[in-house]
Amino acid sequence: MAGEIAELLKRPVFSRNFDLKDQLSRSSSRIPALIAEGYGQLTDRHLAVYLGRARGSVQETIGHLEQAYQKTFIAETESSRYVDSYDHIGRMLTRWINYLQRTDWKDRH
């Protein structure tokens, strides 16, 4: 999804609001980076912390997408598709965090 957002942000309309463009770019690109960084941690507890941060970035991205829609930078169909995709990612992260908690925080090395 981060790649799709990067393509979306190439539209000239986003140059009218640099802050929104920058925030949407940073929040969407942080999600895969946080997941990857978390997976490199030594314990499930540490992984879960990074997954929680990624989940926060998902919510931030959804908020920025809703702003983009309200400012008519993106169409309703695009907004719905992106928000639905990010909502799905957030739910997957929640399930992963819950799984890690149920497995009693194993060491991963």
Secondary structure, DSSP 8 states (H G I E B T S, - for coil): -HHHHHHHTTSGGGGG-HHHHHHHHHHHHHHHHHHHHHHTSSBHHHHHHHHHHHHHHHHHHHHHHHHHHHTTSS-HHHHHHHHHHHHHHHHHHHHHHHHHHHTT--B--
